[in-house]
Amino acid sequence: MPAPTLEELAPEGTDFAADPYPVYAALREKGLVHRVHVPGSGDVWLVLGRDEVRAALTDPRLRNDIRHSSTWRSDGGNAIGLNMLQTDAPHHTRLRALVSREFTAGRVEAMRPRVRQIADGLLDALPAAGSADLVAGYALPLPLTVICELLGVPLADQHHFHAWSTELVAPSSPAAAGAAAGEMSAYFAALIAAKAGDPGTDLMSALVLDSAGQGGLSPEELLGMAFLLLVAGHETTVNLISSAVLALLRHPDQLAALRADPRLTDGAVEEALRHDGPVTAAAFRHAAEPVEIAGVRIPAGDSVMLSLAAASRDPAHFPDPDRFDVRRPARGHLAFGHGIHHCLGAPLARIEARTALRTLLRRLPDLALDTAPESLVRRPGAMLRGVAALPVRWSRRLPA
């Protein structure tokens, strides 16, 4: 008999999809490690404590490579190429070093003016007064445009990518996910070939040129890197921007504080990452040998789900953890993971989210939620968290 799902473990009167945190809190009172069933993935060990999650993220006995699982034969069959989330050291070390060589702090920082320009352009396209879905009109196209420009994806092709990545992150059916994987794989193969013949100054061209040398990315690795950078490079930031705006609109005192002092923006983004981050759990780990976590023995071959969301609301580390506070000291959350798999794109995500918030709140001074919070629908998915749409309204738009 399978273990209970998190939905089945939800306390009476709560909805896990709408608000998973009461479920995590109730489970935490009973222990920091639980056996749960994840639909589509099977039974896994769920780890909730912040210290335990942080330690597990660096434990060499817990591997990303699915071949260490005794029950899973594949990751679903829709992975494209070979990417860093599927590998462990020393293979992962090599892959990360190759992309880090091109995805530098200087390259990311140089994008800051362009991010601001994109944000202003998106707001200019909205009505001077009225209402809109902030996800479709702002939170989605901003990071999607940024990552596509970074990779050198032509503007005319960008609309395909969100549909493909959404289908892979939260499949509507196995057939649809397989079709999306095939279409994305074929597109990237053609793009890589085009970059090899006529390279530009974009990141993908740099990686393609590097792959031609000794020790560079293999064709499968290059395809996997393109896939990971595109999907991880915008899906998570869409959720971060929309969740940050939603949190501010639901906490008028915090919104007022931020409007009064825009210097709090960096703290607001960190608090949004902690309070309701875009990634609920790290990629599944698989025990290469027996591991004990918080007194619970995990047999070799079992899979482990490390809850970044629960860890970032652990009351042992974050006083009054359910309170959203833009002045909270920005330290200790695990929204970007930890250890060798710490999110490579964290600096870019921070630039995008900070710029998105500053630009939005400055130009739409009376922005308000245009629906009841309980009516908002969350995007499906075991690993990512964000609203499918965010209806907002405003009465005036200030010039850029």
Sequence and secondary structure as in RCSB ss.txt:
>XXXX:A:sequence
MPAPTLEELAPEGTDFAADPYPVYAALREKGLVHRVHVPGSGDVWLVLGRDEVRAALTDPRLRNDIRHSSTWRSD
GGNAIGLNMLQTDAPHHTRLRALVSREFTAGRVEAMRPRVRQIADGLLDALPAAGSADLVAGYALPLPLTVICEL
LGVPLADQHHFHAWSTELVAPSSPAAAGAAAGEMSAYFAALIAAKAGDPGTDLMSALVLDSAGQGGLSPEELLGM
AFLLLVAGHETTVNLISSAVLALLRHPDQLAALRADPRLTDGAVEEALRHDGPVTAAAFRHAAEPVEIAGVRIPA
GDSVMLSLAAASRDPAHFPDPDRFDVRRPARGHLAFGHGIHHCLGAPLARIEARTALRTLLRRLPDLALDTAPES
LVRRPGAMLRGVAALPVRWSRRLPA
>XXXX:A:secstr
     HHHHS TT  TTT  HHHHHHHHHH SEEEEEETTTEEEEEE  HHHHHHHTT TTEES GGG SS S S
 S   S  GGG  TTHHHHHHHHHHTTS HHHHHTTHHHHHHHHHHHHHTS SSEEEEHIIIIITHHHHHHHHHH
HT  GGGHHHHHHHHHHHHS S HHHHHHHHHHHHHHHHHHHHHHHHS  SSHHHHHHHHHTSTT   HHHHHHH
HHHHHHHHHHHHHHHHHHHHHHHHH HHHHHHHHH GGGHHHHHHHHHHHH SB B S EEESS EEETTEEE T
T EEEEBHHHHTT TTTSSSTTS  TTS   S  TT  GGGS TTHHHHHHHHHHHHHHHHHH TT EE S GGG
  B   SSB  BS  EEEES     
